[in-house]
């Protein structure tokens, strides 16, 4: 998987499920947050996450990561400044979490933002978080 395509299969799978829920539930709205790459450079301002889901008076800010490892996420893949932008949204009332797709095993994990610290080197061992089906993650948003 090239760097330019990293995360695109996970993004497509999540976007498809969120769109189905949006079509099914009148109180469920999604917003795909364009980044500099997907906007072809038109957006230079760093973004806080990849998707926002609005439902039942709540909003969820989702950052999506895809890695070629069974249980680790390299810290440079989730930079400290991005974590800080998400933290500001969390303090303002958003429910923030990170979805990690492990392409080597085709498994997913949903990790609360508060798990990630301020370190910038190494990787996070996510093996203590159970793997979960993407459908179950997305259905959680409707509860």
N, C-alpha and C positions, 0 to 999 in steps of 0.2 A: 504494500500500500504506500503510495507516495505521500509526501507531506501534504501536498495540495488536496489529496482525497481523504486524508485521515479524518475520521469522524463522520464522513458523509453517509455511510451506510447506517450508522447508529442514528444520525440526525433524520434520515429518511424514515426509518422505522418509528421513531418517536413522533415525528410530524404527522405521519399517517394515522397513528392511534389517536393523537390529540384532535385531529381534524374529524375523525369519526365521532368522537365524543361531543365535539362542538356541534356537529350536525344533529346529534341525537338528543342533546340536552339544551333547552333554551337558556339555562342559567350557567352556561359554560362557554367561556370565550378564550381564545388563544391568540397570542401575539408572538410571531417569530422575530427576534431581535437581530437585525442584520449586522454583521461584523464587517471589518474592512475588506476581508477576502471576498465574502459573498456579495458585497456591494461593489465589487471591482474597484475598490479604492475611493469610492465616493464618500464613504464615512471614515474619517480619520479619528474621530472621538472614540476612545475605548468604551466598550459596552460592559454592562454588569453581568450579563448572562446570555443564554441562547434563546430561552422561551420564557414568557410570562403567561400564566394561566390565571384567569379571573373566574371565580365561582363562589356562590353563596356568601358574598361579602368578604371573601378572602382573596389574596393573590399569592401565587407561588412563583418564585424566581428559580428557574432551573438552568444550571450549567451542565452541559453534556460533554463528557470526555470519552474518548475511545483509545484503548491502549492494546498493544500486542504483548500482554503479560497476563498470567492467570490470576494475580491478586495484588499487583503493585501499580501505583500511579506515580510516575516521576514528578518531583516537585516543580521542575521547570515547565511542565505541561499545564500547571495551574499556578500562575505567577502571583506573587504576594499582592501586587497592586490590584489585580482582578478580585482576589479574595477580599481586599479592603473595600472595593466598590460594592461587592455583594453584602458585606457586613453593614455598610451604611443603609442599604435597602432593608436589611433585616431589622436594624434599629428603628427604621421608619414604619415597620409593620409587615413587611413581606415575609413569607415563609420560604426560606432559602435552603436548597439542597443541591447536591451534585450527583448526577447520574453517571456512573462509569460502566461502559461496555467493554468487557474483556474479550476481544475478538478471537483470541486463541482458544477460548472455551465457549464462546457465544453465551456468556453469562453477564448478568447485570447486577449492580449494587446501587442502592440509594444511600448516600452518605450525608448526614447533616453538616451544614457549613461549619458549625462550631468544632467539628473534629479537626479541621485543618488549622494549623498554627501559623507562625510567621516565618518558619524556616524556608530557605530557598534552594538548598542542595539536598541530594539524596532522593529517596522515594518514600511514599507512604505505604505501609503494609496494611492492606484492606481485608486481609483474610479473617479478621474477627467479625466483619460484617457479613451476614448471610447473603448468598446470591438470591435473586428474586426474579420472577418472570416480569418482563416489561409490561404485559397486560395488567398484572397486579399492581405495579407501581402507578400506572396511569389511573386505574380504577380507584386507588387510594385518594386521588385528587377529587373524586366526586362525592366522597363521604362527608 
